[in-house]
Amino acid sequence: MSKLWSTEEQAQIAATDSFRIAPYRADGKTPGTPTYIWFVQVEGRLFVRAYSGESSSWFQAGRAQGAGQIVLDGKAVDVTFATVDLALTDPIDAAYRAKYTTSRYLAPMISARAQAATLEVLPRA
């Protein structure tokens, strides 16, 4: 079962530029290889996108398994992954623009390819 991020957790997440994400492998128990990833927060919710789109191995595993871990400040946090309502595309794009405005990788992260590979990350209860 999923819960919402606490105010303290949101502040801890906001204090970093990226974290590592490790969806579970096919056995549903073993975390995959941690991958550094950009993220954004929108109204206290946490979202990630795959730079290379739906073909990304971590995205495919996250969507298939629906759970895994993020590694934040050296600590593994158990999470679930949820599909994202398309109505959130614009606010998520705006958050990426605001956070990563000077990066040369911004345009690919707000492209249709990356938008299709967006997941919400929720802490596991």
N, C-alpha and C positions, 0 to 999 in steps of 0.2 A: 504494500500500500504506500502511496506517495503522500507527502506533506508539502507544505510551503517552506521556503527558506526563511529562517528567522532574521530579524533585523541585524543581529550580530553577524550571521553568516553572509548576508547581503553585503555588509560593510567589508568583510574579509575578502570576498570575491571581488568587489569593486576596487580594492586596493592593488590588484594585479592586472597586468595587461593580457595575460594568457594563462592557461593551465594545461595539464595533460589529461587526455580522455582515454579510457580503456574499456570499451564495451566488452561484455563477456564473450568468450569463444562459444562454439556450438554446443558445448556441454552445459552451458548456462551457469557455470560456477567459476571458471578460470578467467581472470581478466586478460584481455589481449595486450599486445604491446602498447604502452602508453604513447600517445601522439600529442605533440603540442598543438594547441588550437586556440584561435581567437574566440571570444564570446562577447555577448552584449546582455545587458539587463534592460528590460522594459517593464515598468510598473512592478518591480520586485520579482519579476520572472526572469529566468536564465535561458538564453538561447545560443545555440552553436550552429555553424554551417560548415559544410565540407567545401573547401576551395575547389576541388576537382569535381564537384557535383555528386550525383547519385552513384557513380562508379567507385567512389572512395570506399576503401575496405572498412575503415572505422564506421562510416555512415551505414553501410550495409549491415554490419554486425550490430550496431546500435538499434537500427530499425527492426532487425530480425529477433534479437534477444530482448530488446526493451529494457535492458538493465546493464549495469557495469559499475565503473568507478571513475571518479575524477581525482587527480592528485593535485592538491592545493597546499602550497607551503610545506611540501614534503609529507603531507598526511593524505592517505587514501580515504575518500568519502564515497560510500555506497549511494548510487543514484539509479533512477529510472529515466527512460527516454520516452517522450511522447511526440506524436506527430503534431504539426502546427497548423492551425486554422489559417487559410490563405488571407483572411481579413487582417492578419497581423503582419503581413509582408511589408507594408509601408512603414509602420512604426519600428520594425526590426531593421529595415534599411536605414531609417533615420538614425537609429542608435549606432549602427556601424559607421555611418558618415561622421557622426559627432565624435566617436571614440578614436577612429583610425583615419581621420581626415587627411593627414599628411603622408600616409603610406601609399606606395605605388601598387600595393595589392588590394586597395579598397575597391576599385572598379570590378575585379573578378568576384569579390565577396558580396557585391550587390547585384550581380548578374542573374539572369534567369536560371543559369546552371546551378549556382550556389543557393538561390532561393528555393529551388526544388529539393535541396538537400539540407533542410533546416529541421532541427529537433529541439524540443524543450527539454531541459535537464532539471529534474526534480530530486530533492533528497529523499532517500528511501527511509521510511519509518522503521 
